[in-house]
Every structure is written in structure tokens, then in C-alpha cells.
Amino acid sequence: MSLKELTMKQHHNAERQKFAGVLMSGKISEDTYLKYLMNQHHCYSALENHTEFKLPDKRLKRSKKIQKDIDELLDILQGEFQDYQLTDILTDSTLDYGKYVKDNLKSKEDFMAHVYVRYLGDLRGGQMISKKVPGSGKYYEFESPNELATSIYSQLNDDMAEEAKKVFDYATRLFIEMSKNYV
């Protein structure tokens, strides 16, 4: 069985969440999308600033691109977020994920399971999402996306399935929390 097949149940569960539907509908508000981006920024920063493991290609880095999207939406919303603290916006799943990445990734294979779910997901599904969300969608822009995807695929193996399932579970929790709090 392939890694994709081994994680299909968790992947489909994430895709079936109400917030995933809102994200793909083209009807997500700037305010809600901004909160989602802030959560994503925290997750990607945890991976990209990991002290032991690095991304297989620096062109995969998302945190600066997500920050550009955040800044753009803050400009559009013109100060509506001045009263918010970041800790009020970050969900429990996001905070848990950041801690998990920092404290529990013990091997390159574990790290690559996160790259598989997050970055490969952005390389593929993110291209559809970018057309439906407010702002310019820098988060989903990649230089040489097919080359990057091929590079990721070449470093994957089925032994990463259990860790990849955990990543999907964190993503699903984020979607549930976003739906509960903001949709």
C-alpha cells in the first residue's frame, strides 16, 4: 500500500470538515481567512524553524509568504484586528501542533511525514484554494511546483504513515475549531 492509501481515511476526514468546504467555496470572509492564516503561520513556522530537521528544499518555505498574505489582509481590514491578541486567535490544535513539532519529531522520517501532508498538500490542493480566498494568495505560490512535488515524493516511504495520520488529525482539529469559532 502507498502512503497516500495508508492515510486516505484521515485525508478524507479533513476534507469533509465544514471549514474545508467554506475554504473551497469562495465565500470565506477576509476576517475568517486572516485568522486561518495566522494559525497556519504558526504551524509552518514550527516546522521551518525546527532545530534539528530542515525542509528538503528552501523553496518550500511558506511562513514568509503566509505573512505577506496576513499583512495584505490586515491592510484591507484596516485595523479591525488591533484589539486581538495572537493568543486569542491561535486555536488549541495550532498551539498543540507547534509544541508537538518542537518536542516530538525524532527522525527525518517523522519530519518528512509533516512535509508530505502540509507542503505537498499546498503544492496540489493549494492551487485550487488560492483562486477562492481573499487576497493575492502568496501562501500557495511555489517556484517550480512539479519539481518540488517530485522531490518530496522521492523522500517518502510507507513507514511515515502513522506520523502523517497525526498531521492530518491536527489539520482536522484546526478545521473543527475554525468552524466552531469563526464560521
Secondary structure as the mmCIF struct_conf table of DSSP 4:
data_model
#
loop_
_struct_conf.conf_type_id
_struct_conf.id
_struct_conf.beg_label_comp_id
_struct_conf.beg_label_asym_id
_struct_conf.beg_label_seq_id
_struct_conf.end_label_comp_id
_struct_conf.end_label_asym_id
_struct_conf.end_label_seq_id
HELX_RH_AL_P HELX_RH_AL_P1 LEU A 3 LEU A 6
TURN_TY1_P TURN_TY1_P1 THR A 7 THR A 7
HELX_RH_AL_P HELX_RH_AL_P2 MET A 8 GLU A 15
TURN_TY1_P TURN_TY1_P2 ARG A 16 ARG A 16
BEND BEND1 GLN A 17 GLN A 17
HELX_RH_AL_P HELX_RH_AL_P3 LYS A 18 SER A 25
TURN_TY1_P TURN_TY1_P3 GLY A 26 GLY A 26
HELX_RH_AL_P HELX_RH_AL_P4 GLU A 30 GLU A 48
TURN_TY1_P TURN_TY1_P4 ASN A 49 ASN A 49
BEND BEND2 THR A 51 GLU A 52
BEND BEND3 PRO A 56 PRO A 56
HELX_RH_3T_P HELX_RH_3T_P1 LYS A 58 LEU A 60
HELX_RH_AL_P HELX_RH_AL_P5 SER A 63 LEU A 77
TURN_TY1_P TURN_TY1_P5 GLN A 78 ASP A 83
HELX_RH_AL_P HELX_RH_AL_P6 LEU A 86 ILE A 89
BEND BEND4 LEU A 90 LEU A 90
HELX_RH_AL_P HELX_RH_AL_P7 ASP A 92 ASN A 104
BEND BEND5 SER A 107 SER A 107
HELX_RH_AL_P HELX_RH_AL_P8 LYS A 108 HIS A 114
HELX_RH_PI_P HELX_RH_PI_P1 VAL A 115 LEU A 120
HELX_RH_AL_P HELX_RH_AL_P9 GLY A 121 ARG A 124
TURN_TY1_P TURN_TY1_P6 GLY A 125 GLY A 125
HELX_RH_AL_P HELX_RH_AL_P10 GLY A 126 ILE A 129
TURN_TY1_P TURN_TY1_P7 SER A 130 LYS A 132
BEND BEND6 VAL A 133 GLY A 135
HELX_RH_3T_P HELX_RH_3T_P2 LYS A 138 TYR A 140
BEND BEND7 GLU A 143 SER A 144
HELX_RH_AL_P HELX_RH_AL_P11 PRO A 145 TYR A 153
TURN_TY1_P TURN_TY1_P8 SER A 154 GLN A 155
HELX_RH_3T_P HELX_RH_3T_P3 ASP A 158 MET A 160
HELX_RH_AL_P HELX_RH_AL_P12 ALA A 161 TYR A 182
#
